[in-house]
Amino acid sequence: MSETDKMASRPGEVRLARDPAVLPADAGLVFIGHIETPWSDLSACPRNGRKSDAICRVHVSDAYAEGLKSVATCSHLILLYWMSVARRDLIVQAPSFAGTTHGCFALRSPVRPNPVSLSVVDLLGVDGNVLSVRGLDCLNGTPLVDIKPYFARTDSFPEAEVGWAG
Ligand SMILES: C[S@@+](CC[C@H](N)C(=O)[O-])C[C@H]1O[C@@H](n2cnc3c(N)ncnc32)[C@H](O)[C@@H]1O
């Protein structure tokens, strides 16, 4: 029995027939660095980055450091990161705070077939290939997938709704 098989599911949750964690990788994804945060266990992480003022450090590997050209001109960035210890087999989930079940694509849960998460962060400073940011929610050492500029004019939809969340 695998570690995932041993994991409990909540009532109403649905597991995938094949856990993506054990399927062959095919996207050629490379991690471009890692994220240094104050949190070394999941229970200590904020539920989302807006709930924390902690200053975190985003370490970009030397091989990708040239990609940081002009990043210092940005006030906010979108960070994409890989939730390295998340299970990947729950397609319908019962979040502890909701009391109802929802598909993973209606959730910001790290538990999803590809455990990519995102946060919009305040960029506080750039020192070589290390960015100081505020607005993260991940474990110390979480692998970094990508960095993009946040464009308020195109990325912000103040009228947006998530119906089930009220
Ligand atoms: C609800 S998710 C939100 C992630 C991201 N802000 C998003 O919206 O895509 C944040 C939670 O993921 C969990 N988490 C943090 N780092 C993780 C990691 N490296 N692997 C798996 N789970 C992680 C923690 O429980 C944290 O509170």
The ligand as a MOL file (V3000), in Angstrom:
LIG
                    3D

  0  0  0     0  0            999 V3000
M  V30 BEGIN CTAB
M  V30 COUNTS 27 29 0 0 0
M  V30 BEGIN ATOM
M  V30 1 C -4.3750 27.1500 0.3780 0
M  V30 2 S -2.7500 27.0590 -0.3510 0 CHG=1
M  V30 3 C -2.8060 28.5290 -1.3240 0
M  V30 4 C -1.6260 28.5810 -2.2510 0
M  V30 5 C -1.5920 29.7330 -3.2060 0
M  V30 6 N -1.6110 31.0260 -2.5510 0
M  V30 7 C -2.6900 29.6400 -4.2350 0
M  V30 8 O -3.7140 30.2920 -4.0570 0
M  V30 9 O -2.5320 28.9280 -5.2240 0 CHG=-1
M  V30 10 C -1.6590 27.4660 0.9620 0
M  V30 11 C -1.4570 26.2760 1.8710 0
M  V30 12 O -0.7060 25.2820 1.1890 0
M  V30 13 C 0.0340 24.4920 2.1110 0
M  V30 14 N 1.4300 24.4230 1.6420 0
M  V30 15 C 2.3850 25.3630 1.7520 0
M  V30 16 N 3.5370 24.9690 1.2110 0
M  V30 17 C 3.3280 23.7160 0.7480 0
M  V30 18 C 4.1540 22.7630 0.0680 0
M  V30 19 N 5.4420 23.0210 -0.2430 0
M  V30 20 N 3.5960 21.5720 -0.2620 0
M  V30 21 C 2.2970 21.3000 0.0480 0
M  V30 22 N 1.4750 22.1610 0.6860 0
M  V30 23 C 1.9800 23.3550 1.0210 0
M  V30 24 C -0.0940 25.1700 3.4650 0
M  V30 25 O -1.0550 24.4600 4.2260 0
M  V30 26 C -0.6460 26.5600 3.1180 0
M  V30 27 O -1.4530 27.0820 4.1470 0
M  V30 END ATOM
M  V30 BEGIN BOND
M  V30 1 1 1 2
M  V30 2 1 2 3
M  V30 3 1 2 10
M  V30 4 1 3 4
M  V30 5 1 4 5
M  V30 6 1 5 6
M  V30 7 1 5 7
M  V30 8 2 7 8
M  V30 9 1 7 9
M  V30 10 1 10 11
M  V30 11 1 11 12
M  V30 12 1 11 26
M  V30 13 1 12 13
M  V30 14 1 13 14
M  V30 15 1 13 24
M  V30 16 1 14 15
M  V30 17 1 14 23
M  V30 18 2 15 16
M  V30 19 1 16 17
M  V30 20 1 17 18
M  V30 21 2 17 23
M  V30 22 1 18 19
M  V30 23 2 18 20
M  V30 24 1 20 21
M  V30 25 2 21 22
M  V30 26 1 22 23
M  V30 27 1 24 25
M  V30 28 1 24 26
M  V30 29 1 26 27
M  V30 END BOND
M  V30 END CTAB
M  END
